[in-house]
């Protein structure tokens, strides 16, 4: 069954191309004066593409940057340091397709007493066909959605996210990297939620878009639960679509499709360096201090799909997600109500 807006990756690519011509109302708001000195930023999936570019830009702005990669990559560390001119960068292993990797990452962060001011959840995959993880989940569902639920919960429960009661100090921010292709996806199908669903090349983009709708619904519900006291924002939780990016996300596509899409990406899509700018803007700009549950498409404010905002959808997804996590992971946790 198809849940996403697109059933063809070429159509999705051309839709992304049209987005480049839309007015970008905040394109001039991020300047070199926007700094993140003495703050710590986590960027998942930072070994290449958008995540790598975001890590370099954040390091240039004075942040201590923690990059995560599926496998420890000294080359990534040295490249980020060289391009940013900063030594305040580290790389940690985090494979979102593996439960043991997620827990090991959290244990390491807790042991080192890391306190995060900005969490940029960039890691994701776009697979040409279904693939099963060690825990029995379909990999794209696991990496693009469920593991982000686990990661956010564990970071919060283990007090790795900076929390301060000083109203004059900036609040920590979560930023979910999503896609505007989530628009028009179907309601979440709880009969098949978390089940291994096989798919091929043409259905891959449909599943990708659908999982982004699920991710955005979770982000909206997380924002509700972390910010309960009226107008007071305790932790910012926002979502961005960086727009069409020339990146390696199609590296596992079949040869011919990879060549066609690669040519489109190279000629008409934005470079990761340029696409990183609105991500950095939402992560550090004073414009987003005290704001939560916002969505940007590149440098333009938009509304997400209306289904994302339905409280009953958010509540149901929350419960089903933690039930699923508990069923596959003996170390599962729920978000502490004390937060």
Buried (B, 14 or more C-beta within 10 A) or exposed (E): EBBBBBBEBBEBBBBBBEBEEEEBEBEEBBEEEBEBEEBBBBBBBBBBBBBBBBBBBBBBBBBBBBBBBBEEBEEBBEBBBEBBEBEBBBBBBBBBBBBEBBBBBBEEBBEEEBBBBBBBBBBBBBBBBBBEBEBEBBBBBBBBBBBBBBBBBBBBBBBBBBEEEEEEEBBBBBBBBBBBBBBEBBEBEEEEBBEBBEBEBBBBBBBBBBBBBBBBBBBBBBBBBBBEEEEEBBBBBBBBBBBBBBBBBBEBBEEEBBEBBBEBBEEBBBBBBBBBBBBBBBBBBEBBEEBBBBBBBBBBEBEBBEBBBBEEBBEBBBEBBBEBBEEBBEEBBBBEEEB
